[in-house]
Amino acid sequence: MLSFLGASENVVFVTAIVLMLLIGLVQLIGLGGPGADIDADGDLDLLSWLGVGRLPLLMVLVVFLAVFGVGGLILQQALLDLTGAPLDAWIAVPAVALAALPLTGFAARGLARILPHDHTTAVPLEALIGKSAQVVTGRATLGSPARARAEDHHGQAHYVMVEPDRSGAVFEEGEQVLLVRREGDLFRAISRGDFHLPRLES
């Protein structure tokens, strides 16, 4: 077995497998950064076909190295059993590389279906327009904003600066307001109108 793996015809395939294992080890112990993603479109149709965009580029590379290395060794072993000699490397390497490309794309598409995908609850601040917010710190007047707490549709809390949408309006601490538009880091708001209404005691 060692003589087969060390044969000059198989060095490239063995190297591919070793490289694949090293990349996996580096990722496992956390020394590698996240795999690069490429937005594959237009002139990058080939990369998209290979699975780049569905999986991180580093993972596609690992899949290719695995398919190339294992496939090459299987081919060389089969030829050795059938003919008594493996293919010369200058024939075997390009042939296996070409065969590995579609297999890599097929494997990448399969992995993309079963691997968990990143999920984010981050929302742009514009998504808060139309949401209610409660003034939590300060007293807001036109030109003098106060800090308010609003929740997005994920239930995530955001702390924003608000001030009335018209002169003469005042928002007291604890008051509920409606965010109507954003101007840079500041939100304009209108009062919901129920802050000064008498409350029924439970």
N, C-alpha and C positions, 0 to 999 in steps of 0.2 A: 504493500500500500504506500509506504513512504517513498519507495523508488518511483512509483507511478505519479504521486503528487509532486515529487521533485524533478520530474522529467522536464526538459526544456520546452516541450510542446505544451505543457500544462502550467508553466510558471505564471503566465498572465491570468489564468482562471483562478489559481490559488491566491494570487495577489489580490484579485478582486474580492474574494471571500474574506481575506484577512482585513482588507480595508473596510469592508462592510461591518465586520465585527468591531473594529476599532471605533468607527463612527457611532455604532450602537453603544459601546462602552462609555465613550465620552458623553453622550447624551444621558446615559443612565446615571452617571455620577454627577451630572449637572454642570459640567465644564463648558458645554456648548450652549450658544445662544439659541433662541427660537429659529426654526428653519425659515429661510426667506420665502416669501410668497411672490409669485409673478402673476400679474394680471394678464392672462394669455388671450389676446385677441388680435385681429388684423394679421400682421406678418408673423405672429407667434402661434399660428394654427398648429404647427408641429408640436410645440410644447404643450398645448392644450390637449392634443391627441395622446401625448405621453402621460397625461394626468396632472401636469403642472397647473396649479389653480384650484384643483380639487384637493390636492395634498401639498404640504410644504415641499419646496424644492429639495431639501435635504432628504426627506423621506422618499421622494421619487428616485433620488440617486441611490439610496440604500436598496430599494426594490430592484433597480436596474443592475446594481452590482451583484445582488443575490441571484437574479435570473441568469445573468451573464456567466458568473462563476460556476454555479451549480450546473447550469445547462451545458457549459463547455466541458466540464469534467464528465458528465453523463455521456456526452457525444464521444469524447475521447476513449472512455472505458468501453462503450459499445463497439467502436471501431477496432479497438485492441482485441476484444473478444472475437470479432468477426474476421478480421484480416490479419491479426497478429501485430499490428502497428497503428499508432494513433496518427491523426493528420498532422502535417507540419503546422507550426504556429502561424506562419504567414497566410495560410489558408483558413485554419480553424478560427482564428481570432476575428477577422472581419465577418466570416459567415455566421458565427454565433452572435456577434454584436448586432448584425442586421436582424437576426431572428429574435433577439432579446427585446428590440424596440417595441413591436406590437404586443408582446407578452407583458412588458412593463406597463404599457398603457392599460391593458386589460386588468392587470393586478391592481394598479392604482385606482381605477374606477371602482373595482370591487371593495378595496379598503376604504375608499371615501364614503361608501354607503354604510359601513359598519362602525367606523371610528366616530367617537363623539366630536361634535363641532363646537367651536367657541360660541358662547352666548353672552351677549352683553345687555345690560339694562341701562346703559348710558343713553341719554337723550339730549338733543340740542336745547339750549335755553328757550328757543322760540316755542318749544312744545309746551311751555308753561303759560303761554298767552291763552286767556280764557279760563285759567284755573283760579281757584280761591287761594288766598294766602292770609296768614294771620300775622299781624305786627307783633313782634316779640321783643324788640328793643327800640326805645325811643318814641318820639312823636313826630309824625311826618307832616310837613307842609310843603307847598310848592317851593322848590329850591333848597329844601332841607329834608333829605330822605331819611327813612328809618329802615331797620332791618326786619325782614318778614320771612316766614317759613311757608313754603308751598310744597305740595306733593305732586309728582308726575303720575302718569297712568300705571307705572310699576309700583307705586307706593313709596318711592324713594323721596326722601326729604331734600329740598334745596333751600338754601338761605340766600335771599336776594335783597337788594336795596330797592325800596319803593317810595314813590311820592305821588301826591294827588295829580290827577289829570287836568285839574282846573284850579285857578287861583281861589283862595278863600276856603278851600276844603282842608280839613284836618283829620288825620288818622291817629287815633289814640292807641296806646299799647294794649294789646289784646283784641283789637278790632279786626274783623274779617273784611278783606277787600277782594276785589276782582281785578286780576291783572289784564290790562287791555292792550298794551303795546310795550315794545322794548326799544330803548334808546341807548345803545352801547351796553354798559354794565348796569344800567338803571331801568327799572320797570315803572311805567305809568299805571295807575290803578284808580278804580272808582270804588266808593264805599258800597257795601251791600245794603246799607240802610237800616240794619237791625241792631246795631251796637247800642244805640241809646234807647231802644224800646225796653219797657219794663219786663223783667223776667219773672216767670212764675216760680215760686219756691217749692221744691219737692218736699 
